[in-house]
Each structure stands twice: as structure tokens, then as C-alpha cells.
Amino acid sequence: RDERIWRIQARYGALHTQGSYRRRDCLADVRVGGYRYDQVQEGGLNDNSTEEESYSYVDLPFGGDLDGVRHALWRLTDARYREAMEAFLRKKADELTYLNTSRHLPAFEKREPRVDLQWRALPEVDSEYWTRFVKKASETQRAYADVKTSHVEFQCRQSVRTFVSSEGARVVQCQGYYSLDAYLWLLSDSGDAFPWTVTRYVTDPSELPDLKSFCDEIKQTVKLLRELAKAPVVRSFSGPVLLEPGPAGLLIHEALGHRLEGNRLLSPGEGQTFRDTVGQRVLPEFLSMYDDASLDRFEQQSLVGHYRFDDEGVPAQRATLIDHGVLKGFLTSRAGIDKRHKSNGHGRSRFNQRAISRMAVTVVESHQGLSKEDLRARLVEEIKRQGVPYGIRIVRADGGETATEGYNFQAFLGDINLATRVFPDGREELIRGVNFVGTPLNAVRSIVAAGNDYYVDNAQCGAESGYLPVSTISPSLLVGHLELQSKSEHPYTQYTYPIPWADHKKSPGKSKPGKRAARGGKRAS
């Protein structure tokens, strides 16, 4: 994997970071044994150690004499072979005590090798333009004395991925990833912090906004954060929840997506929630779900989860997961999960981690989609039917997490940034202070309606095989019963001195003197 990375960041009109660098790394997947039986255990979920000797050899040289690269590959491969042989013997020894429940399955699927050398030149990055852009955009934040920390950052990662194997496969893929972020950290008079990131993440740089529209969005976001600072705090809730398309996609990603990754079925340490439910209903009949990494656009928007071949040399293809509510299968790599196993091209890896089945472009389809007005009316009906004082509408949620291990709670969490509560008479007001939580089976079986409004969420997803770009496409979802819990929040004291340029007689974000505490300045996850 050969990458060139640009990063340009400005704060309050001043350039803070500017530079580019190149890196080249290699994942050498050396296997001992054969296609029926090799050294890999538990689906390779734990093959990501940074303590192994080979980890220090993953980075390769670039430029100069070819023998430098050949030497680095020789050293990496030799270390990986010795580690594979040790793992093979350890696996045989473990089987003297523990039953290998996957022994009857193929260890590694044999595939016809593909040759696909589609190299292409990626567009040049105009560093001067983006330097001017981030400096100018970051200037707008000087107008807000209550925004204590902020920056605007442009990043580009241009990647050339080359896959070769002893089977004869040779594949070259070229892709660029572009992101533009404005991070804001507003501190209210009461000491509550409100982090927010205005973000764009695409594979086509022409989709990034122009300066005026981006600055306008920053200004609107500050207004919204000030409204949130005045909103009432909700500590907990249990009842009907309407999730807009972004949060709905996050719910599906955390509650279902990670539990449909096939490699997890090979690990006895995993919860394996849906292992025995193929052919059974897991969603309402009006919903279907598939993952197709071959999709590169949706309604003129680029998809960062797209690729032509996965990291095991298998062509990207559509994997039907759920059809009209019925579970049909799993995301698969070349690790066998049944006797008739066939990879559907979802073996993915980021750095030194072994490729395992991961999401790429996940699509949730509604076969009976309702308009926004009808879906909101259904929410009000559900509020009245359950006799609760109000329902919740989740507008934006940034990031989430889930536990899939057998020893842990089978639960998930979504980090809510923006939500309202809807009263039986239709009134709506902003709220703050809660995240949505739940257990996967209860949450997805409580879905009672879906919208016809689709949204693309391009993001990064972290799991055992590293952080990878993923795209989730989903409509709004009405969940009959979902739980919200209080956020972990610690109010801050005000800064001792005001921001130097603030006009405190006019500024709506006036700061009061007081003891200074450690502040957030990190990007929201």
C-alpha cells in the first residue's frame, strides 16, 4: 500500500499545520499448512499484535534502488513465516486440550487468481488553494467568543494498493480520499461544553464545498450550538424514537452490521448473535439490507467504502444480508464459515492486521417508505398509543460503539449530537445530554416504520483489522421502543482571561473570570 498524505490546518486565520508525506507498507499474509488447515485461529480476529517481530518490518522504503524494497520484503516475509510456524504448532498443541469446532471447515478458500492492473493518475492536490481556504474559513470563528477552541482542516490520502499472491493474482487499485472538517468547541456560561465537527468526506474532490457555503455552515452551526446550550437536559428516556437517516444508519451499523461479519462466527469468544438465525426473520418485512463494495456512487455522491477488490484479491460484489426481513447470509472473507463457503469480497485490512470480513458500502432498503410528514405523524401516534409524555427525534449522531464478545454485554451505543422531544400535540423542542443505547435484538425488532429519505454517511470504522473507510446508506427509521441514557459530562470553569480579540460588551459568548480547568480540544469521535 503506497500512500501520499496531505494535511493542512488553520486556527483563527493562522496556519497551524501544513505538510505532506509519503508512506509505503505491506501486509504479508504467510500461511503454513494448506487450504484445509493452517495456523489461523478464531477467524484471525486476534492476528493484529504490535509485539511481533514482523510489526517493525511492515513499513517499506520508497524511491531509490529496487533492491531496498526487495530486501525489506524478504525480511518481513521471513519473520512472518517464523511467526506462522510458531502459531501452527501452538494451534496443534491447543487442540490436545480444546475442541476445534471449525476443524471441518476450509481454513482458506481457494480462488481463481485475478489479474487486474488498472493504474490511474490521481488528481493533483492544489496545496496553495487549500491553504488559503482553511485560513479564510478559520477566520470566521474569531467572531464567537464562546467558541474557545476551533480549527479548520483539509486532508487528502491518495492510495495505490497492490495485491500479489503465490496463487498468481495481481491487482492494482488507485483511490483518493478527501476530507474537510471544521471543529468547534463551544463553552456555555454554565460551563457545559458542546463539541461539533462540520465535516465532508468524499472520494471526489469536486464534491467538497466552496468557501462561502462552508463558512455559512460554520456560522449556522454556532447558532445551533448556542440554542443547544439553552436546551433542557434529559437524563433518561424509554419509548418511541424517530431516527433521521444518519442516526438510523449508525443504529444498523452498530446493532446489526458488526454481528453479520462472518469471521466472528469462527471465534468461540464472540457472542455470535445471529449464527443460528439464517432463514429467520430479524427485521420487519418492509426492510432489506445488503453490502456492495462495487458501488462507487449513490445519487451523485461518492462512497468512500468502495473498492474493486478486497485485501484477499477477491472481486467486490453484492452480499445480500437480509431480504424482506429474513436473514440470508453474512459478510465473508476467504476464511470458511460453512462447508460450501464462498467469499463475497469483504476481507479488509488497514495495516499489519490480518484481513477479516468487514462492512464496506452497507445499504438499508425500505420497501414501504413513508414521507417525512407521515413518519412524524406515526411517531405522534406511537406516543399517544404508549401513553408516554413525549417521544424523541434524533437528528444527528456522531460515532458509536458496540460489544460483540461473548463475555461482554451484547449492547451498543450511539453518541447523539442533536435531538428533540416531540409532544403528543406535535410541539417540538431541543434537548441535550443523552445517548441512545440498547441490545441488538430488541432494537431492530422494535422498528415499526421507515422513511423514503436516504442519506449517505461516509465515515471511518474501527475493528480488529484496523480503521477503514465505510459508507452507510439508510432511510429514517421509527423505533417503537429505544432507550436513552445520560451522557458522561463534567462542567468546566470559565477561562481566567477572555479571548484577546473578543468584544465583551457585544459578544453573546461573554466569558466570566474564574479558575481555568483542562479543556477539550480533541476532535469529536
C-alpha positions, -999 to 999 in steps of 0.1 A, spaced: 0 0 0 16 32 -12 1 64 2 7 101 -1 -10 122 26 -16 159 27 -27 178 59 -34 215 61 -48 230 93 -55 266 103 -67 282 135 -83 316 137 -68 327 104 -33 314 111 -17 284 95 -11 258 122 -1 226 102 10 223 66 27 194 50 26 162 30 44 129 34 46 95 17 44 61 32 45 25 20 36 -5 40 30 -42 33 8 -69 48 25 -102 42 -1 -130 48 21 -160 51 3 -193 58 16 -226 70 -3 -258 62 -28 -259 34 -63 -247 22 -80 -272 45 -59 -265 77 -35 -237 85 -22 -217 115 -50 -191 117 -73 -194 148 -106 -178 157 -111 -163 123 -79 -142 126 -96 -117 149 -65 -116 172 -39 -115 145 -31 -78 150 -4 -78 176 21 -49 176 45 -70 197 55 -95 170 89 -91 153 73 -86 119 55 -54 130 87 -35 129 92 -45 92 58 -35 79 69 -1 66 87 -4 33 112 20 17 101 41 -13 123 55 -41 159 46 -48 171 12 -58 146 -17 -61 169 -39 -41 160 -19 -10 123 -29 -14 133 -65 -22 154 -67 10 125 -52 31 100 -77 17 124 -106 23 130 -96 59 92 -91 65 83 -124 48 109 -144 67 97 -130 101 60 -137 91 70 -173 82 86 -180 116 56 -165 134 32 -185 112 51 -218 120 50 -209 157 13 -203 155 7 -235 136 25 -256 163 6 -237 191 -27 -244 174 -19 -281 172 -9 -281 209 -41 -263 219 -62 -290 202 -48 -315 227 -69 -297 253 -96 -277 235 -120 -289 208 -115 -271 175 -152 -265 164 -141 -252 130 -119 -282 121 -144 -295 95 -144 -261 76 -119 -250 50 -92 -228 65 -88 -207 34 -110 -207 3 -92 -215 -30 -99 -189 -56 -91 -184 -93 -64 -158 -93 -73 -125 -109 -51 -101 -129 -64 -65 -130 -39 -38 -133 -60 -6 -136 -35 20 -126 -47 56 -130 -33 90 -122 -50 107 -93 -57 144 -94 -31 168 -82 -37 185 -48 -37 223 -50 -19 229 -17 -20 267 -22 -57 268 -28 -65 247 3 -41 267 24 -60 299 15 -93 281 21 -86 268 56 -71 301 67 -100 321 54 -126 296 68 -109 296 102 -111 334 104 -149 332 108 -145 317 142 -129 348 157 -164 363 158 -175 340 185 -161 345 220 -179 314 233 -161 291 208 -130 285 228 -112 261 206 -116 256 168 -98 247 137 -104 240 100 -85 212 84 -82 197 49 -68 162 44 -61 141 14 -50 105 12 -41 91 -22 -36 54 -21 -22 28 -46 -29 -7 -33 -11 -36 -50 -21 -72 -43 1 -101 -54 -1 -137 -43 17 -170 -48 -16 -182 -65 -8 -158 -94 -31 -129 -86 -20 -93 -95 -43 -64 -87 -36 -26 -87 -62 -2 -73 -59 36 -71 -82 58 -49 -82 92 -33 -99 102 -1 -106 139 7 -119 154 39 -127 189 50 -135 195 87 -143 225 109 -140 216 146 -159 238 171 -158 236 209 -183 260 225 -183 266 262 -216 279 277 -219 303 306 -229 274 328 -197 255 320 -212 229 296 -191 220 266 -205 215 231 -181 199 206 -192 197 170 -175 189 137 -187 202 104 -174 175 80 -172 163 45 -156 130 35 -156 120 -2 -136 103 -29 -143 131 -55 -127 165 -45 -153 183 -67 -179 174 -40 -162 195 -14 -180 228 -7 -169 262 -18 -156 287 8 -188 307 11 -211 277 17 -187 262 41 -183 294 61 -221 298 61 -225 263 76 -200 271 103 -220 302 112 -252 282 113 -236 256 135 -225 282 161 -261 294 162 -273 259 167 -248 252 195 -260 283 213 -295 271 211 -284 237 224 -267 254 254 -302 267 264 -320 234 258 -332 213 287 -312 183 298 -329 149 296 -313 123 319 -330 92 306 -358 80 284 -376 48 272 -401 49 245 -407 57 208 -378 72 189 -376 86 153 -341 84 139 -332 105 109 -313 87 82 -278 94 96 -285 81 131 -306 53 117 -276 41 96 -255 42 128 -280 21 146 -280 -6 119 -242 -4 117 -237 -10 154 -266 -33 162 -265 -55 130 -235 -48 108 -207 -59 131 -227 -90 141 -230 -101 105 -192 -101 99 -186 -138 91 -152 -141 107 -168 -136 141 -186 -169 137 -152 -187 139 -143 -173 173 -157 -190 204 -151 -158 222 -177 -139 201 -214 -137 210 -224 -149 175 -258 -133 179 -272 -144 145 -252 -176 140 -283 -199 140 -309 -174 126 -303 -178 88 -337 -181 72 -354 -165 102 -369 -130 104 -346 -105 121 -361 -72 107 -396 -61 97 -407 -74 64 -405 -39 48 -367 -37 53 -338 -53 34 -301 -49 38 -271 -56 16 -234 -46 14 -219 -40 -20 -184 -25 -22 -186 -23 -60 -209 7 -57 -189 39 -61 -218 64 -61 -253 69 -47 -274 97 -61 -244 115 -74 -225 112 -41 -192 93 -39 -189 64 -15 -156 60 5 -163 23 12 -160 15 -25 -132 -8 -39 -129 -32 -68 -110 -60 -50 -108 -67 -13 -75 -73 6 -75 -110 -3 -78 -105 -40 -115 -113 -43 -137 -90 -65 -161 -68 -47 -197 -80 -51 -231 -76 -36 -237 -96 -4 -274 -100 4 -277 -100 42 -314 -95 49 -342 -99 23 -376 -85 34 -367 -90 70 -353 -126 66 -315 -132 73 -299 -146 42 -262 -146 50 -231 -129 63 -202 -107 51 -174 -132 42 -137 -133 36 -118 -163 24 -120 -178 59 -145 -207 56 -176 -203 78 -195 -233 62 -188 -263 40 -200 -246 8 -182 -213 18 -176 -187 -9 -161 -153 -1 -182 -123 -12 -153 -99 -12 -153 -84 22 -119 -94 36 -104 -60 46 -73 -48 65 -56 -15 72 -20 -20 83 -4 -51 99 -38 -67 109 -50 -98 91 -79 -92 67 -112 -102 82 -148 -97 69 -158 -61 73 -185 -37 61 -179 -15 31 -210 0 15 -239 -10 36 -274 -3 22 -307 -5 41 -337 -5 18 -373 4 27 -400 -13 6 -428 8 22 -411 41 27 -432 69 42 -427 107 37 -412 128 64 -447 141 73 -463 107 75 -433 93 95 -436 121 121 -473 115 123 -466 79 130 -443 90 158 -471 111 174 -495 81 171 -470 59 188 -465 85 216 -503 85 222 -506 48 220 -479 41 246 -492 69 268 -457 85 273 -453 122 278 -432 126 247 -412 109 220 -377 116 207 -364 126 173 -327 120 168 -313 143 141 -276 137 143 -254 112 160 -216 111 155 -200 78 162 -209 48 182 -196 16 197 -207 -20 203 -195 -51 221 -197 -84 202 -177 -106 226 -194 -134 244 -180 -123 278 -193 -88 274 -228 -73 274 -244 -76 239 -252 -39 236 -245 -8 215 -243 30 220 -248 60 197 -234 94 205 -262 119 200 -252 154 189 -287 168 181 -321 156 192 -356 170 200 -385 157 220 -419 156 203 -450 161 224 -484 145 217 -498 178 204 -470 180 178 -448 205 196 -411 200 194 -381 213 215 -344 208 215 -329 186 242 -294 176 252 -274 153 275 -283 118 263 -271 90 240 -291 61 226 -283 26 239 -298 -8 235 -294 -45 228 -294 -56 192 -323 -80 190 -347 -57 209 -337 -26 190 -341 -40 154 -373 -59 162 -388 -27 176 -386 -9 142 -422 -1 132 -418 22 101 -392 35 77 -390 66 55 -382 72 19 -354 97 25 -320 82 20 -287 96 33 -251 87 27 -229 86 58 -192 84 48 -171 76 78 -142 56 94 -150 23 112 -126 7 137 -124 -30 144 -98 -58 148 -84 -53 113 -79 -15 117 -97 17 108 -113 15 74 -135 38 52 -171 27 52 -203 41 37 -238 35 52 -269 44 32 -302 43 52 -337 59 54 -352 73 85 -364 46 110 -391 48 136 -383 25 166 -412 17 188 -390 14 219 -355 26 224 -336 37 255 -316 69 261 -291 73 288 -273 103 303 -240 114 288 -209 115 309 -204 152 313 -181 173 335 -188 211 335 -158 234 331 -149 266 349 -145 296 327 -112 307 314 -93 332 336 -88 357 307 -110 364 278 -100 356 242 -78 385 231 -99 398 202 -133 394 219 -156 425 223 -171 416 257 -196 444 256 -213 429 225 -203 393 224 -231 369 231 -205 344 243 -191 365 272 -167 347 295 -166 352 332 -133 351 351 -126 320 371 -102 291 377 -91 275 345 -96 237 340 -82 213 315 -102 217 283 -114 195 254 -96 203 222 -98 170 205 -119 162 175 -152 146 183 -151 109 176 
